[in-house]
Amino acid sequence: MKSLFAAAALALSLQSSISAPQTPLAPPPVVIENTVPNNMAADMPEGANVIVYRYYAEPTAWAATVKIDGEKLAAIGNKKWTAVKLEPGTYGFRTSWPIFSGQSGGRHQLTVEEDETYFLEIRGVSRSDGTYITTGSGIGEYTGPSPYERVAGCCSFKEPRF
């Protein structure tokens, strides 16, 4: 019986001398770098922070002209992109189309902040089913997943005018 009590006392003393199990350390946060893919890096103007692209917008036969505060940036056809460096501030983007396209263009106001990159997508639809004609276009900020990969996977570079 003494040996049973001695074993229990030893177990209690060992248990109290062992510290409580520590909470395992959380894994380090995963940092997903938003890096420019190689097929875009060669064309990217130095310091560019606004990328304008046209993944697919109807009508496909014409390019949409993009202006920033009234100054022409580029005429962007389907599957094209361009980029520009803008200082922090608020800018008005406007798209216009040739008159024969049937599109009225679009507007977007963008506030550029230091050390941020923005992706603006030109959108458009122009269809007819023989009875009705559907048209509409615009320009807006793309905030979905993998913006660099979206542009790099679809589009080729178009030199900006400024």
Summary of the structure (lengths in Angstrom):
residues: 162
radius of gyration: 28.8
end to end distance: 94.0
largest distance: 103.7
contacts: 398
relative contact order: 0.21
helix: 19%
strand: 36%
